[in-house]
Amino acid sequence: MATTGTSGGAGTTPETAVSHDEEHDLEHRVHVDLPRVRPEDMVTTQPVTPAQDPRGGRDTETEFLLRNAGF
């Protein structure tokens, strides 16, 4: 069983074929020499505040127990 339309081979159609100039341009854009960023430099620069206590300082587990204990 023969397949047609394989990439890069003789079976490519003109619609899907990539010219040599386009391929070279793509390779040139993909391989850009960018400075490497060290992991220790990847920190947030935005000041943050600690989140508020979602329980508001209350012991919700004990309150639930006392409310539903059946006394």
Backbone torsions as a table, in degrees:
resi	resn	phi	psi	omega
1	MET	NA	118.3	-177.4
2	ALA	-92.1	142.8	176.8
3	THR	-107.1	148.2	178.3
4	THR	-117.4	158.1	176.5
5	GLY	79.1	28.2	178.0
6	THR	-70.4	147.6	-175.5
7	SER	-74.5	130.0	174.0
8	GLY	81.9	-7.2	-177.2
9	GLY	-98.8	-168.5	-178.2
10	ALA	-71.3	-15.9	-177.1
11	GLY	-87.1	5.2	-179.2
12	THR	-74.8	146.0	178.6
13	THR	-90.7	158.3	180.0
14	PRO	-60.4	-28.0	-179.5
15	GLU	-69.5	-33.5	-176.7
16	THR	-100.5	-8.6	-178.5
17	ALA	-72.3	141.8	178.9
18	VAL	-108.5	128.9	-179.3
19	SER	-70.1	162.3	-179.3
20	HIS	-62.6	-39.0	179.8
21	ASP	-64.8	-42.5	178.7
22	GLU	-65.4	-39.9	179.6
23	GLU	-65.6	-43.1	178.6
24	HIS	-64.1	-40.9	178.7
25	ASP	-62.7	-41.7	178.6
26	LEU	-63.9	-45.2	178.7
27	GLU	-61.9	-38.3	-178.8
28	HIS	-68.4	-37.9	179.8
29	ARG	-75.1	-32.3	-177.5
30	VAL	-73.3	-39.6	-176.1
31	HIS	-97.7	72.2	179.7
32	VAL	-96.4	135.9	178.5
33	ASP	-82.3	101.0	178.2
34	LEU	-108.1	149.9	177.8
35	PRO	-65.5	141.3	-179.1
36	ARG	-79.4	135.0	179.8
37	VAL	-99.6	124.3	-179.8
38	ARG	-76.8	147.8	-179.8
39	PRO	-60.3	-34.1	-180.0
40	GLU	-70.4	-16.4	175.7
41	ASP	-86.4	-9.3	-178.9
42	MET	-89.0	77.5	179.0
43	VAL	-125.8	158.1	178.4
44	THR	-75.6	142.3	177.4
45	THR	-107.5	8.2	-178.5
46	GLN	-97.3	126.6	178.5
47	PRO	-69.0	139.7	-178.9
48	VAL	-127.7	156.6	175.6
49	THR	-116.8	151.2	179.1
50	PRO	-64.3	148.0	179.4
51	ALA	-70.2	151.3	177.7
52	GLN	-72.2	155.0	177.9
53	ASP	-67.9	118.3	-176.9
54	PRO	-66.8	-21.0	179.9
55	ARG	-94.2	-4.2	178.3
56	GLY	66.8	26.4	179.6
57	GLY	82.3	2.1	-179.1
58	ARG	-91.9	153.0	177.2
59	ASP	-93.8	88.4	-174.1
60	THR	-69.3	-28.5	179.0
61	GLU	-65.4	-45.1	179.9
62	THR	-67.9	-41.1	178.0
63	GLU	-60.2	-41.9	178.4
64	PHE	-63.5	-42.5	-179.6
65	LEU	-62.4	-46.2	-178.7
66	LEU	-68.2	-36.0	-178.1
67	ARG	-70.9	-31.2	-173.7
68	ASN	-115.6	15.9	-177.1
69	ALA	-75.2	-24.1	178.4
70	GLY	89.7	19.7	177.0
71	PHE	-72.3	NA	NA
